[in-house]
């Protein structure tokens, strides 16, 4: 199966680890429908190595990241760029506070394909379904979605 989804939580702090509720919610929205894994930048010694090891299997089609301003941008930007460079067919999706509030910057970056603007529990599984069904005419009907034109 080469349509698996990697959901990434970039490192947000050097101190106490926080449970990444945002990506847990997104994972719950596709649980039992699509295969996915979480990579938490707060728990991995080298999150890029972990991400790359998953993509090297050839089973992953989607790189998804929650992005808050500040520390998470230090991993979200370079890792998303690396994914696009190394795996150009990968579809990149950003969500979270930064992506939602700075969606134009995110989309115009050239390495983010879609932004879930706001809660992702409906928009995210809808987007994956439309992309998997190759029914791109329905993309415009997905609320809270911004995309490269």
For each residue, the residues with C-beta under 8 A, 3 or more apart:
1: 4 35 59
2: 58 59 60 61
3: 34 35 61 62 132
4: 1 34 35 36 37 54 59 60 61 62
5: 30 34 35 36 37 60 61 62 64 128
6: 36 37 39 51 54 55 60 62 63 64
7: 23 26 27 36 37 38 39 64 65 66
8: 23 38 39 41 47 51 63 64 65 66 75 76 79
9: 12 20 22 23 38 39 40 41 42 65 66
10: 41 47 65 66 67 71 72 73 74 75 76 79
11: 41 42 47 71 72 74 75
12: 9 18 41 42 68 70 71 72
13: 16 17 18 42 71
14:
15:
16: 13
17: 13 42 43
18: 12 13 42
19: 24
20: 9 23 24 38 40 42 66
21: 24 25
22: 9 25 26 66 95 96 120
23: 7 8 9 20 26 27 38 40 66
24: 19 20 21 27 28 38
25: 21 22 28 29 119 120 121
26: 7 22 23 29 30 64 66 95 120 121 124
27: 7 23 24 30 31 36 38
28: 24 25 31 121
29: 25 26 120 121 122 124 125
30: 5 26 27 33 34 36 124 125 128
31: 27 28
32:
33: 30 125
34: 3 4 5 30 125 128 132
35: 1 3 4 5 59
36: 4 5 6 7 27 30
37: 4 5 6 7 54
38: 7 8 9 20 23 24 27
39: 6 7 8 9 44 47 50 51 54
40: 9 20 23 43 44 47
41: 8 9 10 11 12 44 47 72 75
42: 9 11 12 13 17 18 20
43: 17 40
44: 39 40 41 47 49 50
45:
46: 49 50
47: 8 10 11 39 40 41 44 50 51 75 79
48: 51 52 75 79 82
49: 44 46 52 53
50: 39 44 46 47 53 54
51: 6 8 39 47 48 54 55 63 79 83
52: 48 49 55 56 82 86
53: 49 50 56 57
54: 4 6 37 39 50 51 57 59 60
55: 6 51 52 58 60 63 83 86 87 90
56: 52 53
57: 53 54 60
58: 2 55
59: 1 2 4 35 54
60: 2 4 5 6 54 55 57 63 87 90
61: 2 3 4 5 89 90 91
62: 3 4 5 6 90 91 92 93 128
63: 6 8 51 55 60 79 80 83 87 90 91 92 93
64: 5 6 7 8 26 92 93 94 95 124
65: 7 8 9 10 76 79 80 92 93 94 95 96
66: 7 8 9 10 20 22 23 26 72 94 95 96 99
67: 10 72 73 76 94 95 96 97 98 99 106
68: 12 71 72 73 96 97 98
69: 72 73 97 98
70: 12 73
71: 10 11 12 13 68 74
72: 10 11 12 41 66 67 68 69 75 76 96 98
73: 10 67 68 69 70 76 77 98
74: 10 11 71 77 78
75: 8 10 11 41 47 48 72 78 79
76: 8 10 65 67 72 73 79 80 94 98
77: 73 74 80 81 109
78: 74 75 81 82
79: 8 10 47 48 51 63 65 75 76 82 83
80: 63 65 76 77 83 84 92 94 111 112
81: 77 78 84 85 111
82: 48 52 78 79 85 86
83: 51 55 63 79 80 86 87 90 92 111
84: 80 81 87 88 90 92 110 111
85: 81 82 88
86: 52 55 82 83
87: 55 60 63 83 84 90
88: 84 85
89: 61
90: 55 60 61 62 63 83 84 87
91: 61 62 63 113 114 131
92: 62 63 64 65 80 83 84 111 112 113 114
93: 62 63 64 65 112 113 114 115 116 124 127
94: 64 65 66 67 76 80 98 99 106 112 114 115 116
95: 22 26 64 65 66 67 99 100 115 116 117 120 124
96: 22 65 66 67 68 72 99 100
97: 67 68 69 100 101
98: 67 68 69 72 73 76 94 101 102 106
99: 66 67 94 95 96 102 103 106 112 115 116 117
100: 95 96 97 103 115 116 117 118
101: 97 98
102: 98 99 105 106
103: 99 100 106 107 115 117 146
104: 107 108 146
105: 102 108 109
106: 67 94 98 99 102 103 109 112 115 146
107: 103 104 112 115 146 147 148
108: 104 105
109: 77 105 106 112
110: 84
111: 80 81 83 84 92
112: 80 92 93 94 99 106 107 109 115 148
113: 91 92 93 147 148
114: 91 92 93 94 127 145 146 147 148
115: 93 94 95 99 100 103 106 107 112 145 146 147
116: 93 94 95 99 100 120 123 124 127 144 145
117: 95 99 100 103 123 144 145 146
118: 100 123 144
119: 25 122 123 144
120: 22 25 26 29 95 116 123 124 144
121: 25 26 28 29 124 125
122: 29 119 125 126 143 144
123: 116 117 118 119 120 126 127 142 143 144 145
124: 26 29 30 64 93 95 116 120 121 127 128
125: 29 30 33 34 121 122 128 129
126: 122 123 129 130 142 145
127: 93 114 116 123 124 130 131 139 142 145
128: 5 30 34 62 124 125 131 132
129: 125 126 132 133
130: 126 127 133 135 136 138 139 142
131: 91 127 128 134 136
132: 3 34 128 129
133: 129 130 138
134: 131
135: 130 138
136: 130 131 139
137: 140
138: 130 133 135 141 142
139: 127 130 136 142 145 147
140: 137
141: 138
142: 123 126 127 130 138 139 145
143: 122 123
144: 116 117 118 119 120 122 123
145: 114 115 116 117 123 126 127 139 142
146: 103 104 106 107 114 115 117
147: 107 113 114 115 139
148: 107 112 113 114
149:
